Amino acid sequence: ASPRPHRSHIVAVAMDELAGLLAMDRADVRQAGAEAVASLSGDEEGMAKLVAAAGLLLPALCTILARHADEPQAAAAAAAALVNISVDAAAARQAVEAGLVETAAAHILSDDADVSERCAMLLANLTNPQHAGSKGTSRLIGSAHLSSVLSAFDSDASSHVSFLLGALTHVLSSDEGRAAILTHPSAARLLARLCSLLAPRSPHMQAAAMAVRNLGFAARPGAAGQAALVSLVCADGADVVSRLALPLAPHDTGEKATGCLYEQEEVLAFSHTLRAAIQPEETRPSDDELASPAVREADVAAGIAALDHTPGHATRLALLEALLLLSAAPAVCEAMRREGIFPVLRESRAMMLLAEDEAHRPAIDANESLVSIFHLASGGQTVPSEPGQPRGKFVWELEDEARKAGGPEPREAREEVED
């Protein structure tokens, strides 16, 4: 390998000379040039020089990246430089015009882990409409390599998935993007992958929830891709709404007088995904059931292993907003009723109220709007009509009843508040 140029020498090199190095016939010279650009992109002074000369450098860097199969070291250096340069908004727009979106998409499945990861980072930067304008998403949607980008979601590399989720969320922020993804042949597989990333303790839960949230805008009447979205969400066995609701589900918080959050009738009405993750230890599915391909695909086992997982404020809000947006489609509302998620929303709201944390207020509002839209407005009830046993009450319910009756607050409730 060629020795890396000394930093002080690099800064002194004129940008046109550097561009010349990148375009030389000799591979070792091109590699040295790419490494020089990567080194310059590592600080503000060098970045300022590169951004000023972006129009001159970008085409040559894109060409080197495209040759990654023959020149992996040069391509990795070029990709690193391009990622840093694309952090600048003006340079990112120039990179889009230079065809970098298409180049990154074409090499997202590279066998070189560094090149693949940096291509994912480039797509995350260049599809951000607030950073690089709207052309980045349009060019990715129109790229012949969109299928490769969607296939990359199957990667086990956590960093790849993180950046890909960012790019996907950007694409799904427009009607054009939502329609393109929903009508793509791999749409069902992609949605299943997003749902798997919602599993308890998944490091990608919030990003996946944001992607599904943006997808939910297609549920509006007349929206592009609405029929495709409804078909995907309501497909037999998809349990999409259950997978969105599962991370919201509180379990035994110790606040109920009966020690049980859900009535037996409610548990029986849960979809398999909810019931398997929420039901008590002694009535969980057998190991043989958990070993079935369907359960492994659904990440239900992960849900069972983390019964008391509670996402953060932003994640909880994204999950609720995704459900709220999806509820614009009547067929999805019916899926919500069919999968029995209302008790989860009821107890999720109660848990947030008990937390007495104002950061939960947007999520509480979204939760209440969702209940009103898909359940109460359709004639549903907040408790089973004929429960087997009286439902235990939360502290906030006891306090509300005491205030309405004009009497003193229950002693247990006051003690809990004082704690």
N, C-alpha and C positions, 0 to 999 in steps of 0.2 A: 504494500500500500504506500501511496505517496505521503511524505511527511506533511502534517497540517501546517499551513502558512502561519508565520508569527503574527500575533494580533496587531502589533504596531505597524507592521508592513501592510497588512490588509487595509487599515484605515487610510493609508496613504494612496492606495491604488484608486485610480479614477474609475468611475462606474462603467464607462464605455470599455475600458480595458478588461474589467471583470466580466462584462457581457461577452467580450471576445473569447475569454477563457472558456466560458460555458458552451460556446458554439464551436470549439476546436474539434478537429477530427480525432485527436488522440483521446482515448478514454481516460487515461490517467490525468491528463490536463483538465478534462471536464470535471473529474472527481475533485481535483484540487480547487477548481472554481466553485463548485457546489459547496464544498466544505468552507471556503472563504465566506460565501454568502451566509451560510448557517452561523458561522462565528460572528459575523457582523450583526446578525439579527438578534444577538443575545443581550444587547444593551440599548439604551435610548439613543445614544449618539449614532451607533451603527444603523439602527432602525430608521432614523431620520434620513440617512443617506439612501438606504434601500427604498424607502417609500417614495422619495423624490425621483428615483430612477426606476420605479416599478414597471412603467410601460416598456422600458428597455430590457429588464431582467426577466419578467414573468414568462414570456414565450419560451425562452431558453430553459428556464427551470421546469416548465411544464413538459418540454420535450425530454429532458433528462428523467423526470419522474416516470414518463411513459416507457422508458427503456429499462425499467427496474429488473426485468428478467435477465438482462445481459449485464447490467451495471448496478448491482444491488447496493453497494456502498455509496455510489454517487446519487442514486435515487433516494436513499434514506436521508442523505444530507440535504438534497433538494426539497424533499417533503418537509423536513424540519424547518428549513428556511421559509417555505411557503406558509406553513402554519403560523409562524411568528409574524410574517408580513401581513397575513390576512387578518391579524388582530386590529390593524388600522382600517377604519371604515372606508376611507377613500381608496386605499390599496385593495381592499376586499372587492369593491365594485369593479376595479380594473381587472382583478383576477377572474371575476365572473365573465367579463367581456373577453378575456383571453382564453376561455374554455376550460378553466381549472375545475369547474364543477363536473363536467363530463370526464375529465381525466381522472379525478379522484374517484368517481363512481366506477370507472372502468377497472380500477386497480384495488377496489375495496376488498376483494377476495384474494389478494396477493399472499403467496406462501411466506413472504417476509413479514414477520409480525410487526416490525417497526413501520414498514411502508403501509401495511393495512391499517394500523392504529392511526397513523398520521393522516391517511385519507379520510378516516372517520372524523377526525378532528377538523379537517378542512371542510367537510360537508356541514358539520355543525356550525362553523363560522360563516360559510358562504350562503347558507339557506336562511340565515336570520334576517328577516325583512327589515328590522329596525337597525341593522348593522350594515348589511350589504345590499339593501333594496329588495324588491320583489322578484327581480330577474333570476336570482339564485334558485329559488324554489321552482320557478317555471322551467328553468333549464334542466333541473334534476328530473322533474316530472316528464319532460320530453326526451330525456336521455334514453338511448338504447340500452343503458346499463342499470335502469331502475330496478329490474328484477334481481340483479346482483346485490344491490344495496339492501333490498328486502330480505334476500337470502342470508345476508351477513348477520341478521338478528339471531340466527341459530348458533352464533359463536358463543363459546364458553368464556371468552375473555371479557372480564367485567368492564375494563376500560373501554373496549370497543363498543359494548352495548350502551354504556353511558353516553358516549358521543353520538351514537346512532339514534338514541332516543331523543336527543336534542334536535338533530336534523329532522327526524320524523315529526316531532311536535311543531317545528316551524312549517313543514310542508302542510300539516293538517290545520294550519291557521287560516287557510284560504279555501273558498268554495272549490276552486280548481284543484287544489291539492287533495281535498277530501274525496272528491269525485274520482280522481285518478287512483287513489289508494283503494277505495271501496270497490271499484270495478276491476281491479287487478286480479289476475288468476290466483295469486297467493294471498289474497285478502283474509281468507278464513284462517290460514296458517299464521299469518301475522297477528290477527286478533287473539288467537289462542296463545301465542307467545307473550303478548302484552299481558294477558290474564295470568300467565304463569309468573310474570314478574311482579304481580300484586300479592304474591304469597307472603305470609307473615315472615318478618325478619329479612325480606329481600332488600338489598341495598338500593334497588332501582324502583321501589314502590312508588315514591312520589313522582319520579319522571314518567313512569308508565301510566300513572293516574292522570298526569297532565296530558299525555298523548291521547288517552281514551276520552278525556274531557273535551279536547279539541275535536275529536272525531264525532262527539255527541252533537255538535252544531248541525250535522247533517240530518238529524232527526226532525228538524223543523218542517212543517208542511211545505211542499214545493221545493225543498232544498235539493241541490244536486247530490245524487247518490243516496237519497233517502231510502228508496226501495231496497237497495243493496245492503244498507246498514241494518234495516229492520230484519231482513232475511238472515243476516249473520248473527245478530243479537238473539233472535228468537229461534234459531236452529235447535233441533232436538239435541240435548246433551251439552249444549254450549255453556249454559249456566252463567252467562256473562254478568248479569245483574247480581247474581249470588257472589261471584268472585269480587265484584266491586264492593258489595256489602260486608263480606266476611271480615276484612280488616277493621271495620267499624264496630264489630260486634263485641260488646263487653260481656264478660262471663260473671262469675260470682264475685261481686264487689263487697259482699257482706252487709249491704244496706237493706236487703229485703227481709221482712219479718219471717218469711218462710225459708229464706236462704236459697230460693230458686227464682231465676229471672224469667224463665219462659214456662208457660203452661204446657202440659203434655200435648194438648191439641195443637199448640203452636209448633212444637218440635216435630210432630208428625207431619205438619204441613210444609216444613222446610224442604227445600231441594236437597238432594243427596249431598251436595257440596257443603251446604250450611249445616245440615244435621250431623254429618260425619265430623265436622270441626268443632261443633258447639256442644254436642251431647256429653253427658258425664263419662268419666273414665270407665265405669263398670259396664256401660252400654256402647262403647266404641266398637267399630267394625273389627272383625277378626283379622289376624295377620294375613290370612289368605285373601280376604277382600281388599285389604290395603295393597296387596301385591299385584292386583289386577292392572292391566295396561291403562284402563280408563282413569283409575284413581291416581296412578303415577303421573299421567299426563296433566291432571288437574292440580297437582301439587297439594292434594288434600292432606297427604301425610305430613307435609310441612306445616299445614294449618293446625293439625292435631298436636304437633309437637310444640306449638306456641299459642296455647289457648288464651293467654292473657295479654297477647301483643296489642299495644295501642300505638297507632302512628302519631306523629306530631301534628301540630295545628294545620300547617300548610298541606300536609298529605291528606288529613281528614277532610279538609275543605275541598281539595281536588276530587276526592272520591265522591263526595256528596254532590258536587257540581256536575260531575260526569253523569250520575244517576238523574239529577234534575234535568239536565239537557236531554238525555235519552227519553225522559218521560213525555216529551213533546209528541212522541209517536204513540198512538193508542195501543198498537200491538205490543210495544215495549211495556206500557203500563200493565197490560194483561200478563206479560211475562213476570213482572214484579209481583203481581198478586199470586200467580201460579207458583212462583218459587218461594213465596211466603216470607218476604224480607221485611214486612212492616214491623213485626216485633223487634227486629234488630234496630230499626230506626228509632222506635219508641225508647228502647233502653239506651241507645247511643245518646239520644237527647238528654235523658235523665242523668246519665253519667257526666255529660258536659255541664249540666246545671249544677250538679253536686260539686264539681271542681271549683265553681265560683271563680273562674278565670275569664276575664274579658276577652282574652285572645280567642276564646271559643265562640264568641258572638256571631261572626260571619257564618261559621259552620252550623250553629244552632238555627240561624235564620234560613239557611239553605235546607236544613233538615225539615223544618216546619213547612216550608214551601213545598217540598217534595211530598210530604205526607198529605198535605191539602190537595195537591194536584192529582196524585195517582190513587189515593186511598179514600180519604174522607169525601172528596167530590164525587166519588163513584158509589157512594152509599155504604162504604166499609165502616167497621166499628173499631174502636181503639182497644177493645178487649174481646175475647171470645164471647159469643152470646150465652153459652151455657158452660162456663168453666167447671172443671171437675172440683176445684177447690178455690176459695177466695184468693185473689192475687195479692201477694205481699206488697207493701207500699214503701216507697222511698221517703227519705226525710223531707224532701221538698214537697211531696204530696201531703204528708201529715201536717206540715206547716200551713199549706194552702187551705186545707180543710179547717184547721183551727182558726185561721183568720176569718174565713167565710162564716164560721159559726159564732164568731165574736168571743170565743173562749180563750183560755191560756193555751200556749203551744204544748204539744205532748212532751213529757219529760225526756223521753229518749231522743226526740228530735233536738231539743235544746242542748243536751249533752253532746250530741254529734256535732252540732254547729260550734260549740265551745272548743271541741278538740281541733 
